[in-house]
Amino acid sequence: MKTRPKDHGPLRQAKKIIVAVVGTTLLLLGVVMMVTPGPGIPAILGGLAILGTEFIWARRLLKKAKQKLGSAGKMMKDAVSGGKAAEAKPEATPISSASATPASQTSPAPQAMPPTSEPDRLPTAPRGQ
């Protein structure tokens, strides 16, 4: 049985160049978006994912970035929950009609302004004086 050698023809080289250009562009845009408004981290990960289809170094870097983001996400989750991420949340108790706020303590509904016959205008200074 013959084994087919890897195709290193011009089509393969063109694909590698296109992947390199698109992946690098997205990666650089992600770096720029880290200091300007925009989704910097997802763009960087997307650029690395595209580059990872052709380059092993990008695949390794993407794997490390995912691990770092996963541990950072866990740390943030723990910090937000006060370090009690493993604790169960207390069950919510249903509100009965007896414990509802009485009508006398609720704020009244806002009243609509009556329509006016004149349009709203700002006062103007007299001219020619």
Backbone as JSON Lines, residues from 0, in Angstrom:
{"i":0,"aa":"M","n":[0.84,-1.17,0.0],"ca":[0.0,0.0,0.0],"c":[0.88,1.23,0.0]}
{"i":1,"aa":"K","n":[0.62,2.13,-0.9],"ca":[1.41,3.34,-1.0],"c":[0.87,4.41,-0.05]}
{"i":2,"aa":"T","n":[1.79,5.13,0.56],"ca":[1.38,6.26,1.39],"c":[1.57,7.52,0.58]}
{"i":3,"aa":"R","n":[0.62,8.36,0.69],"ca":[0.66,9.59,-0.07],"c":[1.46,10.64,0.7]}
{"i":4,"aa":"P","n":[2.48,11.23,0.1],"ca":[3.25,12.26,0.81],"c":[2.39,13.51,1.0]}
{"i":5,"aa":"K","n":[2.77,14.29,2.0],"ca":[2.04,15.53,2.25],"c":[2.14,16.43,1.03]}
{"i":6,"aa":"D","n":[1.06,17.07,0.73],"ca":[1.01,17.96,-0.42],"c":[1.59,19.32,-0.02]}
{"i":7,"aa":"H","n":[2.75,19.65,-0.53],"ca":[3.38,20.93,-0.23],"c":[3.36,21.82,-1.48]}
{"i":8,"aa":"G","n":[2.34,21.67,-2.26],"ca":[2.25,22.42,-3.5],"c":[1.88,23.87,-3.28]}
{"i":9,"aa":"P","n":[1.67,24.58,-4.35],"ca":[1.37,26.01,-4.26],"c":[0.04,26.3,-3.56]}
{"i":10,"aa":"L","n":[-0.91,25.4,-3.68],"ca":[-2.21,25.61,-3.02],"c":[-2.05,25.56,-1.5]}
{"i":11,"aa":"R","n":[-1.26,24.62,-1.03],"ca":[-1.0,24.49,0.4],"c":[-0.25,25.72,0.93]}
{"i":12,"aa":"Q","n":[0.7,26.21,0.17],"ca":[1.45,27.39,0.57],"c":[0.56,28.64,0.59]}
{"i":13,"aa":"A","n":[-0.35,28.73,-0.37],"ca":[-1.27,29.87,-0.42],"c":[-2.19,29.85,0.79]}
{"i":14,"aa":"K","n":[-2.68,28.66,1.17],"ca":[-3.55,28.54,2.34],"c":[-2.8,28.96,3.6]}
{"i":15,"aa":"K","n":[-1.55,28.54,3.72],"ca":[-0.75,28.87,4.89],"c":[-0.52,30.39,4.97]}
{"i":16,"aa":"I","n":[-0.29,31.03,3.87],"ca":[-0.09,32.47,3.84],"c":[-1.37,33.2,4.22]}
{"i":17,"aa":"I","n":[-2.5,32.75,3.68],"ca":[-3.79,33.39,4.0],"c":[-4.1,33.23,5.48]}
{"i":18,"aa":"V","n":[-3.89,32.05,6.03],"ca":[-4.13,31.82,7.46],"c":[-3.22,32.71,8.29]}
{"i":19,"aa":"A","n":[-1.97,32.83,7.88],"ca":[-1.02,33.66,8.62],"c":[-1.44,35.13,8.6]}
{"i":20,"aa":"V","n":[-1.88,35.61,7.46],"ca":[-2.28,37.02,7.36],"c":[-3.54,37.29,8.16]}
{"i":21,"aa":"V","n":[-4.55,36.46,8.0],"ca":[-5.83,36.66,8.7],"c":[-5.64,36.5,10.21]}
{"i":22,"aa":"G","n":[-4.93,35.45,10.63],"ca":[-4.71,35.21,12.05],"c":[-3.9,36.31,12.7]}
{"i":23,"aa":"T","n":[-2.84,36.76,12.03],"ca":[-2.01,37.83,12.58],"c":[-2.79,39.13,12.65]}
{"i":24,"aa":"T","n":[-3.58,39.41,11.64],"ca":[-4.39,40.64,11.65],"c":[-5.36,40.63,12.83]}
{"i":25,"aa":"L","n":[-6.05,39.53,13.03],"ca":[-6.99,39.44,14.14],"c":[-6.27,39.51,15.48]}
{"i":26,"aa":"L","n":[-5.11,38.88,15.57],"ca":[-4.32,38.93,16.8],"c":[-3.88,40.36,17.1]}
{"i":27,"aa":"L","n":[-3.41,41.08,16.11],"ca":[-2.98,42.47,16.32],"c":[-4.16,43.38,16.64]}
{"i":28,"aa":"L","n":[-5.3,43.15,16.0],"ca":[-6.49,43.93,16.34],"c":[-6.9,43.69,17.79]}
{"i":29,"aa":"G","n":[-6.76,42.46,18.25],"ca":[-7.07,42.15,19.64],"c":[-6.15,42.87,20.59]}
{"i":30,"aa":"V","n":[-4.87,42.96,20.24],"ca":[-3.91,43.7,21.08],"c":[-4.28,45.18,21.12]}
{"i":31,"aa":"V","n":[-4.66,45.74,19.98],"ca":[-5.08,47.14,19.94],"c":[-6.35,47.34,20.78]}
{"i":32,"aa":"M","n":[-7.27,46.39,20.7],"ca":[-8.52,46.51,21.46],"c":[-8.34,46.33,22.96]}
{"i":33,"aa":"M","n":[-7.16,45.9,23.37],"ca":[-6.9,45.81,24.81],"c":[-6.79,47.21,25.42]}
{"i":34,"aa":"V","n":[-6.37,48.19,24.63],"ca":[-6.23,49.56,25.13],"c":[-7.3,50.49,24.6]}
{"i":35,"aa":"T","n":[-8.06,50.04,23.63],"ca":[-9.18,50.81,23.1],"c":[-10.45,50.01,23.35]}
{"i":36,"aa":"P","n":[-11.61,50.66,23.24],"ca":[-12.86,49.91,23.45],"c":[-13.01,48.79,22.41]}
{"i":37,"aa":"G","n":[-13.33,47.62,22.9],"ca":[-13.56,46.5,22.0],"c":[-13.23,45.19,22.69]}
{"i":38,"aa":"P","n":[-13.64,44.09,22.09],"ca":[-13.42,42.77,22.69],"c":[-12.0,42.26,22.41]}
{"i":39,"aa":"G","n":[-11.03,42.74,23.17],"ca":[-9.63,42.41,22.93],"c":[-9.3,40.95,23.16]}
{"i":40,"aa":"I","n":[-9.69,40.41,24.3],"ca":[-9.33,39.02,24.62],"c":[-9.96,38.02,23.65]}
{"i":41,"aa":"P","n":[-11.26,38.14,23.33],"ca":[-11.8,37.2,22.34],"c":[-11.14,37.33,20.97]}
{"i":42,"aa":"A","n":[-10.75,38.53,20.58],"ca":[-10.08,38.71,19.28],"c":[-8.7,38.05,19.3]}
{"i":43,"aa":"I","n":[-7.99,38.2,20.41],"ca":[-6.68,37.56,20.52],"c":[-6.83,36.03,20.47]}
{"i":44,"aa":"L","n":[-7.79,35.51,21.21],"ca":[-8.01,34.06,21.19],"c":[-8.43,33.59,19.79]}
{"i":45,"aa":"G","n":[-9.25,34.38,19.12],"ca":[-9.66,34.02,17.76],"c":[-8.47,34.02,16.8]}
{"i":46,"aa":"G","n":[-7.61,35.04,16.93],"ca":[-6.42,35.09,16.09],"c":[-5.51,33.9,16.33]}
{"i":47,"aa":"L","n":[-5.33,33.54,17.61],"ca":[-4.5,32.37,17.92],"c":[-5.13,31.08,17.42]}
{"i":48,"aa":"A","n":[-6.46,31.0,17.48],"ca":[-7.15,29.8,16.98],"c":[-6.96,29.66,15.47]}
{"i":49,"aa":"I","n":[-7.05,30.78,14.77],"ca":[-6.84,30.72,13.31],"c":[-5.39,30.35,13.0]}
{"i":50,"aa":"L","n":[-4.45,30.99,13.7],"ca":[-3.04,30.67,13.48],"c":[-2.73,29.23,13.89]}
{"i":51,"aa":"G","n":[-3.45,28.73,14.89],"ca":[-3.23,27.37,15.37],"c":[-3.61,26.29,14.37]}
{"i":52,"aa":"T","n":[-4.37,26.65,13.36],"ca":[-4.71,25.64,12.34],"c":[-3.5,25.3,11.48]}
{"i":53,"aa":"E","n":[-2.51,26.18,11.44],"ca":[-1.32,25.95,10.62],"c":[-0.01,25.92,11.4]}
{"i":54,"aa":"F","n":[0.02,26.56,12.57],"ca":[1.27,26.71,13.3],"c":[1.16,26.12,14.7]}
{"i":55,"aa":"I","n":[2.09,25.24,15.04],"ca":[2.05,24.57,16.34],"c":[2.3,25.56,17.47]}
{"i":56,"aa":"W","n":[3.18,26.55,17.27],"ca":[3.47,27.51,18.33],"c":[2.21,28.25,18.74]}
{"i":57,"aa":"A","n":[1.34,28.56,17.79],"ca":[0.1,29.28,18.1],"c":[-0.86,28.36,18.86]}
{"i":58,"aa":"R","n":[-0.88,27.08,18.5],"ca":[-1.73,26.12,19.2],"c":[-1.32,26.0,20.66]}
{"i":59,"aa":"R","n":[-0.02,25.95,20.9],"ca":[0.49,25.86,22.28],"c":[0.17,27.12,23.07]}
{"i":60,"aa":"L","n":[0.37,28.27,22.43],"ca":[0.09,29.55,23.09],"c":[-1.4,29.68,23.41]}
{"i":61,"aa":"L","n":[-2.26,29.23,22.5],"ca":[-3.71,29.26,22.73],"c":[-4.08,28.38,23.92]}
{"i":62,"aa":"K","n":[-3.46,27.22,24.01],"ca":[-3.74,26.31,25.12],"c":[-3.35,26.95,26.45]}
{"i":63,"aa":"K","n":[-2.17,27.59,26.5],"ca":[-1.74,28.27,27.72],"c":[-2.66,29.43,28.07]}
{"i":64,"aa":"A","n":[-3.09,30.19,27.05],"ca":[-3.98,31.33,27.29],"c":[-5.32,30.87,27.84]}
{"i":65,"aa":"K","n":[-5.84,29.78,27.31],"ca":[-7.11,29.24,27.82],"c":[-6.98,28.8,29.27]}
{"i":66,"aa":"Q","n":[-5.84,28.17,29.61],"ca":[-5.62,27.75,30.98],"c":[-5.55,28.95,31.92]}
{"i":67,"aa":"K","n":[-4.83,30.0,31.5],"ca":[-4.71,31.21,32.33],"c":[-6.07,31.88,32.5]}
{"i":68,"aa":"L","n":[-6.84,31.97,31.42],"ca":[-8.15,32.59,31.51],"c":[-9.09,31.77,32.37]}
{"i":69,"aa":"G","n":[-8.98,30.46,32.31],"ca":[-9.83,29.6,33.14],"c":[-9.54,29.8,34.61]}
{"i":70,"aa":"S","n":[-8.25,29.87,34.97],"ca":[-7.91,30.07,36.38],"c":[-8.25,31.49,36.83]}
{"i":71,"aa":"A","n":[-8.1,32.47,35.94],"ca":[-8.46,33.85,36.29],"c":[-9.98,33.96,36.47]}
{"i":72,"aa":"G","n":[-10.74,33.27,35.63],"ca":[-12.2,33.29,35.76],"c":[-12.64,32.66,37.06]}
{"i":73,"aa":"K","n":[-11.98,31.58,37.47],"ca":[-12.32,30.93,38.74],"c":[-12.0,31.86,39.91]}
{"i":74,"aa":"M","n":[-10.85,32.54,39.83],"ca":[-10.49,33.47,40.89],"c":[-11.49,34.61,40.99]}
{"i":75,"aa":"M","n":[-11.94,35.12,39.86],"ca":[-12.91,36.21,39.87],"c":[-14.25,35.74,40.43]}
{"i":76,"aa":"K","n":[-14.63,34.54,40.06],"ca":[-15.89,33.98,40.56],"c":[-15.83,33.83,42.07]}
{"i":77,"aa":"D","n":[-14.69,33.35,42.59],"ca":[-14.51,33.22,44.03],"c":[-14.53,34.59,44.71]}
{"i":78,"aa":"A","n":[-13.9,35.58,44.08],"ca":[-13.85,36.91,44.67],"c":[-15.23,37.56,44.72]}
{"i":79,"aa":"V","n":[-16.0,37.38,43.68],"ca":[-17.34,37.96,43.63],"c":[-18.26,37.32,44.66]}
{"i":80,"aa":"S","n":[-18.12,36.02,44.82],"ca":[-18.99,35.32,45.76],"c":[-18.43,35.35,47.18]}
{"i":81,"aa":"G","n":[-17.37,36.1,47.42],"ca":[-16.8,36.21,48.76],"c":[-16.04,34.98,49.17]}
{"i":82,"aa":"G","n":[-15.48,34.26,48.2],"ca":[-14.71,33.07,48.52],"c":[-15.57,31.87,48.86]}
{"i":83,"aa":"K","n":[-16.84,31.93,48.61],"ca":[-17.75,30.84,48.98],"c":[-18.4,30.25,47.73]}
{"i":84,"aa":"A","n":[-17.57,29.97,46.72],"ca":[-18.12,29.46,45.46],"c":[-18.74,28.09,45.62]}
{"i":85,"aa":"A","n":[-18.25,27.3,46.58],"ca":[-18.75,25.95,46.74],"c":[-20.02,25.87,47.56]}
{"i":86,"aa":"E","n":[-20.35,26.94,48.3],"ca":[-21.55,26.91,49.13],"c":[-22.81,26.95,48.27]}
{"i":87,"aa":"A","n":[-23.85,26.3,48.78],"ca":[-25.13,26.31,48.07],"c":[-25.84,27.62,48.35]}
{"i":88,"aa":"K","n":[-26.56,28.09,47.37],"ca":[-27.33,29.31,47.54],"c":[-28.57,29.01,48.37]}
{"i":89,"aa":"P","n":[-28.97,29.94,49.25],"ca":[-30.18,29.69,50.02],"c":[-31.39,29.72,49.11]}
{"i":90,"aa":"E","n":[-32.37,28.91,49.47],"ca":[-33.57,28.83,48.66],"c":[-34.42,30.07,48.87]}
{"i":91,"aa":"A","n":[-35.03,30.54,47.82],"ca":[-35.89,31.71,47.91],"c":[-37.24,31.29,48.47]}
{"i":92,"aa":"T","n":[-37.77,32.12,49.35],"ca":[-39.09,31.83,49.91],"c":[-40.13,32.6,49.12]}
{"i":93,"aa":"P","n":[-41.24,31.97,48.8],"ca":[-42.26,32.67,48.02],"c":[-42.9,33.78,48.86]}
{"i":94,"aa":"I","n":[-43.27,34.85,48.22],"ca":[-43.92,35.97,48.9],"c":[-45.41,35.69,48.98]}
{"i":95,"aa":"S","n":[-45.92,35.71,50.18],"ca":[-47.35,35.49,50.35],"c":[-48.05,36.85,50.33]}
{"i":96,"aa":"S","n":[-49.33,36.82,50.18],"ca":[-50.08,38.07,50.13],"c":[-50.04,38.8,51.47]}
{"i":97,"aa":"A","n":[-49.85,38.08,52.58],"ca":[-49.81,38.71,53.9],"c":[-48.51,39.47,54.1]}
{"i":98,"aa":"S","n":[-47.41,39.02,53.48],"ca":[-46.14,39.69,53.69],"c":[-45.86,40.74,52.63]}
{"i":99,"aa":"A","n":[-46.77,40.93,51.7],"ca":[-46.57,41.94,50.66],"c":[-46.66,43.33,51.27]}
{"i":100,"aa":"T","n":[-46.05,44.29,50.63],"ca":[-46.06,45.67,51.11],"c":[-47.47,46.22,51.04]}
{"i":101,"aa":"P","n":[-47.95,46.82,52.13],"ca":[-49.3,47.39,52.09],"c":[-49.39,48.53,51.08]}
{"i":102,"aa":"A","n":[-50.59,48.75,50.58],"ca":[-50.79,49.77,49.57],"c":[-50.48,51.16,50.09]}
{"i":103,"aa":"S","n":[-50.6,51.39,51.4],"ca":[-50.33,52.72,51.96],"c":[-48.85,53.04,51.95]}
{"i":104,"aa":"Q","n":[-47.97,52.04,51.85],"ca":[-46.53,52.28,51.86],"c":[-45.93,52.35,50.46]}
{"i":105,"aa":"T","n":[-46.7,52.07,49.47],"ca":[-46.17,52.13,48.12],"c":[-46.25,53.55,47.61]}
{"i":106,"aa":"S","n":[-45.34,53.9,46.71],"ca":[-45.37,55.25,46.15],"c":[-46.48,55.34,45.12]}
{"i":107,"aa":"P","n":[-47.09,56.52,45.0],"ca":[-48.17,56.66,44.02],"c":[-47.63,56.6,42.6]}
{"i":108,"aa":"A","n":[-48.49,56.23,41.7],"ca":[-48.1,56.16,40.3],"c":[-47.88,57.57,39.78]}
{"i":109,"aa":"P","n":[-46.88,57.77,38.92],"ca":[-46.63,59.11,38.4],"c":[-47.81,59.59,37.56]}
{"i":110,"aa":"Q","n":[-48.12,60.86,37.71],"ca":[-49.22,61.47,36.96],"c":[-48.7,62.0,35.64]}
{"i":111,"aa":"A","n":[-49.48,61.84,34.6],"ca":[-49.11,62.36,33.29],"c":[-49.35,63.86,33.26]}
{"i":112,"aa":"M","n":[-48.47,64.58,32.55],"ca":[-48.63,66.03,32.42],"c":[-49.77,66.31,31.46]}
{"i":113,"aa":"P","n":[-50.64,67.28,31.81],"ca":[-51.72,67.61,30.88],"c":[-51.16,68.3,29.64]}
{"i":114,"aa":"P","n":[-51.75,68.05,28.5],"ca":[-51.24,68.69,27.28],"c":[-51.46,70.2,27.33]}
{"i":115,"aa":"T","n":[-50.52,70.91,26.77],"ca":[-50.64,72.37,26.72],"c":[-50.94,72.79,25.3]}
{"i":116,"aa":"S","n":[-51.54,73.97,25.17],"ca":[-51.88,74.46,23.84],"c":[-50.68,75.12,23.18]}
{"i":117,"aa":"E","n":[-49.7,75.58,23.96],"ca":[-48.52,76.23,23.4],"c":[-47.35,75.25,23.43]}
{"i":118,"aa":"P","n":[-46.53,75.29,22.4],"ca":[-45.34,74.44,22.42],"c":[-44.34,74.98,23.46]}
{"i":119,"aa":"D","n":[-43.55,74.09,23.99],"ca":[-42.54,74.51,24.95],"c":[-41.48,75.35,24.26]}
{"i":120,"aa":"R","n":[-41.27,76.57,24.78],"ca":[-40.27,77.46,24.21],"c":[-39.46,78.07,25.34]}
{"i":121,"aa":"L","n":[-38.22,78.28,25.04],"ca":[-37.37,78.96,26.01],"c":[-37.59,80.46,25.87]}
{"i":122,"aa":"P","n":[-37.48,81.22,26.99],"ca":[-37.61,82.67,26.87],"c":[-36.46,83.24,26.07]}
{"i":123,"aa":"T","n":[-36.76,84.22,25.26],"ca":[-35.72,84.83,24.42],"c":[-35.52,86.27,24.85]}
{"i":124,"aa":"A","n":[-34.31,86.74,24.63],"ca":[-33.99,88.12,24.97],"c":[-34.54,89.04,23.89]}
{"i":125,"aa":"P","n":[-34.99,90.23,24.29],"ca":[-35.49,91.16,23.28],"c":[-34.39,91.56,22.32]}
{"i":126,"aa":"R","n":[-34.75,91.75,21.07],"ca":[-33.77,92.11,20.03],"c":[-33.7,93.6,19.83]}
{"i":127,"aa":"G","n":[-32.53,94.03,19.37],"ca":[-32.36,95.42,18.95],"c":[-32.18,96.4,20.1]}
{"i":128,"aa":"Q","n":[-31.85,95.99,21.25],"ca":[-31.66,96.94,22.35],"c":[-30.24,97.06,22.74]}
